[in-house]
Amino acid sequence: MTLRRAAARALANVALVKYFGKRDTAQNLPAAGSLSVALEPLETITEIAFDEDLERDVVSFGGAPATPAFAARTIAFLDVVREFAGCTTAARVVTRNSFPTAAGLASSASGFAALALAATKALGVELSEPELSALARRGSGSAARSIPGGIAVWEAGTRADGADSFARAIAAPRDLDLRIVVGVTDPGPKAVGSTLAMELTQTTSPYFASWIASAREDLAEAIAAVEARDLERLGEIAERSALAMHGAALAARPGLVFWNGATVDALHSIRALRAAGSLVFFTCDAGPQPKALCAPADEDAVAAAFAEVPGMRSIIRCRPGAGAAVVPCP
């Protein structure tokens, strides 16, 4: 029996300049670039073993057989990797998350980043970081940003083959001293997944074109804010980017409402803290989980404010984390 194994760890990320629209759906090429922060300790660890004795791929998640939808998406990406590597061998994939899945916390980003690294390592394929980021993008667009870690920019690119659409780090995890406090208001799967939500917004929202234009402007400003180590300016951009994205989604037909009452209350609590003098701003992806970007000195106050929100299930304190890495196989 020939067995080729590897395992990898990758972190979820939160986009401060949002990704919500594609110029190519098949390759997950974005309509505009985005900027994100890798979230320590929100991790996925994935082990893969290519086994010539297997007749078909076997996927497990969280210690149990994966759902058909989860398995199908995983196998579809494995087919991309196998074609890239010139391999036809079936694989066994074992993966787990340290945080809620499909709930608006970027589990697909960490999941496909970890899978891309583990699978290429197991097959002996050596890729540069940009190449690995572009490959991970094929599984989930936001996975491109979980490869470099830190504060990363995912370039929209212009090439039809997507070779120039990858993420690159513009700041290491400790270059900009910040914290991200995540509020979990609903740990269950979203009613509408991000891919479908993007497609619906892009094809039906009258605000989509304006949203993409604003995202391009925000990205340039956000990069400048990171380079200047200006947390306040970065927070302002993150907040308006989130609101603009959700505004475009709300105007889709039918409108997409990702927030629940606890989400809205949490966002108001962040603005109240800022009015009282805290350096804190909010963002929220395509889901109901509010996230606060703040100075380290304000982290405790933010967590306390979230804890007072009715309906808040749990709170996760995060900081910028590292990029995807190979780890020992269990």
C-alpha positions in Angstrom: 0.0 0.0 0.0 1.3 3.4 -1.0 0.2 6.1 1.4 1.0 9.8 1.0 0.0 11.9 4.1 0.2 15.4 5.3 -1.7 17.8 7.7 -2.0 21.5 7.7 -3.5 24.3 9.9 -5.1 27.5 8.6 -7.0 30.4 10.3 -10.3 31.9 9.4 -10.1 35.6 8.4 -12.3 38.6 8.5 -12.5 41.0 5.6 -12.2 44.6 6.6 -12.7 45.6 2.9 -15.3 43.1 1.8 -15.4 40.5 -1.0 -18.9 40.2 -2.3 -19.1 39.7 -6.1 -17.2 37.7 -8.7 -15.9 38.4 -12.2 -15.6 34.7 -12.8 -17.7 32.3 -10.8 -16.0 29.0 -11.9 -12.6 30.2 -10.7 -13.8 32.4 -7.8 -12.2 35.5 -9.3 -13.4 38.6 -7.4 -15.0 41.7 -9.0 -12.9 43.8 -6.6 -9.9 43.2 -4.3 -10.3 42.9 -0.6 -8.3 43.2 2.7 -8.5 40.9 5.7 -7.0 39.9 9.0 -6.3 36.3 9.9 -8.0 35.4 13.2 -6.1 33.5 15.9 -7.4 31.1 17.3 -10.1 30.3 14.8 -8.5 27.4 13.1 -9.1 24.5 10.8 -6.8 21.4 11.0 -7.0 19.0 8.0 -5.2 15.7 7.5 -5.2 14.0 4.1 -3.9 10.6 3.0 -3.8 9.6 -0.6 -4.3 5.9 -0.5 -4.1 3.6 -3.6 -6.3 1.0 -1.8 -9.2 3.4 -1.6 -11.8 3.2 -4.4 -13.2 6.6 -3.7 -12.6 9.7 -1.6 -13.7 9.6 2.0 -14.4 12.8 3.9 -15.0 13.2 7.6 -15.7 16.4 9.5 -15.6 16.9 13.3 -15.2 13.2 14.0 -18.2 12.1 11.8 -18.8 11.4 8.1 -19.2 14.7 6.3 -22.6 15.7 5.0 -23.1 15.0 1.3 -22.8 18.7 0.4 -19.6 19.2 2.4 -18.1 16.0 1.0 -19.0 17.0 -2.6 -17.4 20.4 -2.3 -14.3 18.9 -0.8 -14.0 16.3 -3.5 -14.6 18.8 -6.2 -11.6 20.8 -4.9 -9.5 17.7 -4.6 -10.2 17.0 -8.2 -8.7 20.4 -9.0 -5.6 19.6 -7.0 -5.3 16.1 -8.5 -5.5 17.6 -12.0 -2.9 20.1 -11.1 -0.6 17.4 -9.7 -1.2 14.8 -12.3 -2.7 12.4 -9.8 -5.7 10.1 -9.8 -5.4 8.5 -6.4 -8.4 8.7 -4.0 -7.9 10.3 -0.6 -9.1 10.2 2.9 -9.7 13.7 4.4 -10.2 14.3 8.1 -10.9 17.9 9.1 -12.1 19.8 12.1 -12.8 23.4 13.1 -12.3 25.1 16.4 -15.3 27.4 15.8 -18.9 27.2 14.3 -19.1 26.1 10.7 -21.0 27.8 7.8 -22.2 30.5 10.3 -20.5 33.6 8.8 -17.1 33.1 10.5 -15.2 32.2 7.3 -14.9 28.5 8.0 -14.6 27.8 4.2 -11.6 30.1 4.1 -9.6 28.2 6.7 -11.0 24.9 5.5 -9.9 25.2 1.9 -6.6 26.9 2.8 -5.7 24.0 5.1 -6.8 21.4 2.5 -4.9 23.1 -0.3 -1.6 23.1 1.7 -2.1 19.6 3.1 -3.0 18.1 -0.3 -0.1 19.7 -2.2 2.3 18.7 0.5 1.1 15.1 0.5 1.5 14.9 -3.3 5.0 16.5 -3.2 3.9 19.6 -5.2 6.0 22.6 -4.2 4.2 26.0 -4.7 5.1 29.5 -3.9 2.8 31.3 -1.5 1.1 33.3 -4.3 0.6 30.0 -6.3 -0.8 28.3 -3.2 -3.1 31.2 -2.5 -4.4 31.1 -6.1 -5.0 27.4 -5.8 -6.9 27.7 -2.5 -9.0 30.4 -4.1 -10.5 27.7 -6.4 -12.1 26.0 -3.4 -13.4 29.2 -1.7 -12.5 32.7 -2.7 -11.7 33.9 0.8 -9.4 30.9 1.3 -6.9 32.8 -0.8 -6.5 35.3 2.1 -5.9 32.5 4.8 -2.7 31.4 3.1 -0.5 34.4 3.9 -2.0 35.3 7.2 -1.5 38.6 9.0 -3.2 41.5 7.2 -3.5 40.4 3.6 -4.7 41.9 0.4 -6.4 39.7 -2.2 -5.8 41.1 -5.6 -8.7 41.0 -8.0 -6.3 40.5 -11.0 -7.1 40.9 -14.6 -6.0 37.7 -16.2 -8.7 35.2 -17.4 -6.8 32.2 -16.0 -6.7 33.8 -12.5 -2.9 33.5 -12.1 -2.7 37.1 -10.9 -5.6 36.8 -8.4 -4.0 35.8 -5.1 -3.5 37.2 -1.6 -0.3 38.7 -0.2 0.5 39.8 3.3 1.0 43.6 3.7 1.6 43.4 7.5 2.8 40.6 9.8 0.6 39.6 12.7 2.3 42.0 15.2 2.9 44.9 12.9 -0.5 46.6 13.8 -1.5 46.2 17.4 -5.2 45.4 17.3 -7.8 42.9 18.6 -10.9 41.5 17.0 -13.7 40.5 19.4 -16.2 38.2 17.7 -19.8 37.9 19.0 -21.6 34.6 18.1 -25.3 35.3 18.0 -26.3 32.2 16.1 -23.8 29.3 15.7 -26.0 27.4 13.2 -25.6 27.3 9.4 -26.8 30.3 7.5 -30.1 30.1 5.7 -28.5 31.4 2.5 -24.8 30.5 1.8 -22.3 33.2 0.7 -22.0 31.9 -2.9 -25.7 32.1 -3.6 -26.0 35.4 -1.7 -23.2 36.9 -3.9 -24.8 35.7 -7.1 -28.3 37.0 -6.1 -26.8 40.4 -5.1 -24.7 40.7 -8.3 -27.6 39.8 -10.6 -30.5 41.6 -8.9 -29.3 44.4 -6.6 -29.6 47.9 -8.1 -26.7 48.9 -5.8 -24.2 46.3 -6.9 -22.2 48.4 -9.3 -21.9 51.2 -6.7 -20.8 48.6 -4.1 -18.0 47.4 -6.3 -16.8 50.9 -7.1 -16.8 51.8 -3.4 -14.9 48.5 -2.6 -12.1 49.5 -5.0 -11.8 52.9 -3.4 -11.9 51.5 0.1 -9.2 49.0 -0.7 -6.7 51.7 -1.7 -7.4 53.7 1.4 -7.2 50.6 3.7 -3.8 49.7 2.3 -2.6 53.2 3.0 -4.0 53.0 6.6 -2.2 49.7 7.3 1.0 51.1 5.9 0.6 54.1 8.2 -0.3 51.8 11.1 -3.4 53.9 11.5 -6.0 51.7 13.3 -8.6 54.5 13.6 -8.6 55.1 9.8 -8.6 51.3 9.1 -11.6 50.9 11.5 -13.6 53.7 9.8 -13.0 52.0 6.4 -14.0 48.6 7.7 -17.2 49.8 9.1 -18.3 51.6 6.0 -17.3 48.7 3.8 -19.4 46.3 5.9 -22.4 48.6 5.7 -22.1 49.1 2.0 -21.9 45.4 1.4 -25.0 44.7 3.5 -26.8 47.6 1.8 -26.3 46.0 -1.6 -27.4 42.7 -0.3 -30.5 44.2 1.4 -31.5 45.6 -2.0 -31.2 42.2 -3.8 -34.5 40.6 -5.0 -35.5 39.1 -2.7 -33.5 41.1 -0.1 -30.9 39.3 1.9 -31.1 40.0 5.7 -28.1 38.4 7.4 -28.5 40.0 10.8 -30.7 39.1 13.7 -31.8 41.3 16.6 -28.7 40.5 18.7 -26.5 41.5 15.7 -28.1 44.9 15.5 -27.9 45.5 19.3 -24.2 44.5 19.2 -23.4 47.0 16.4 -25.2 49.8 18.4 -23.2 48.8 21.5 -19.9 49.3 19.5 -21.0 52.8 18.4 -21.9 53.6 22.0 -18.5 52.6 23.2 -16.8 54.7 20.5 -18.9 57.7 21.5 -17.7 57.2 25.0 -14.0 57.3 23.9 -13.1 53.7 23.0 -11.2 53.0 19.8 -13.5 50.4 18.3 -15.3 49.8 15.0 -17.6 47.0 13.7 -17.7 44.8 10.8 -19.9 41.9 9.8 -19.6 39.3 7.1 -22.5 37.5 5.3 -23.9 36.2 8.5 -25.2 37.3 11.9 -21.9 37.4 13.8 -20.8 40.9 14.8 -17.0 41.6 15.0 -15.4 44.5 16.7 -12.0 45.8 15.6 -10.4 47.6 18.5 -7.3 48.7 20.3 -5.9 46.2 22.8 -6.7 48.6 25.7 -10.4 48.5 24.7 -10.7 44.7 24.3 -12.2 44.1 27.8 -14.7 46.8 27.4 -15.9 45.5 24.0 -16.2 41.9 25.4 -18.2 43.2 28.4 -20.5 45.2 26.1 -21.1 42.2 23.9 -21.8 40.0 27.0 -24.7 42.4 27.9 -26.4 42.0 24.5 -29.5 39.9 24.8 -29.2 36.8 22.6 -25.4 36.8 22.5 -24.4 33.1 22.7 -20.6 33.4 23.1 -17.7 35.7 22.6 -14.4 34.9 21.0 -11.3 37.1 21.5 -9.0 37.1 18.5 -5.8 38.7 17.4 -4.0 38.8 14.0 -2.6 35.3 13.3 -0.1 33.5 11.1 -0.5 32.0 7.7 -1.3 28.4 6.8 1.3 26.0 7.9 2.1 22.3 7.8 1.6 20.5 11.1 2.5 16.9 12.2 0.0 14.3 11.2 -2.0 12.9 14.2 
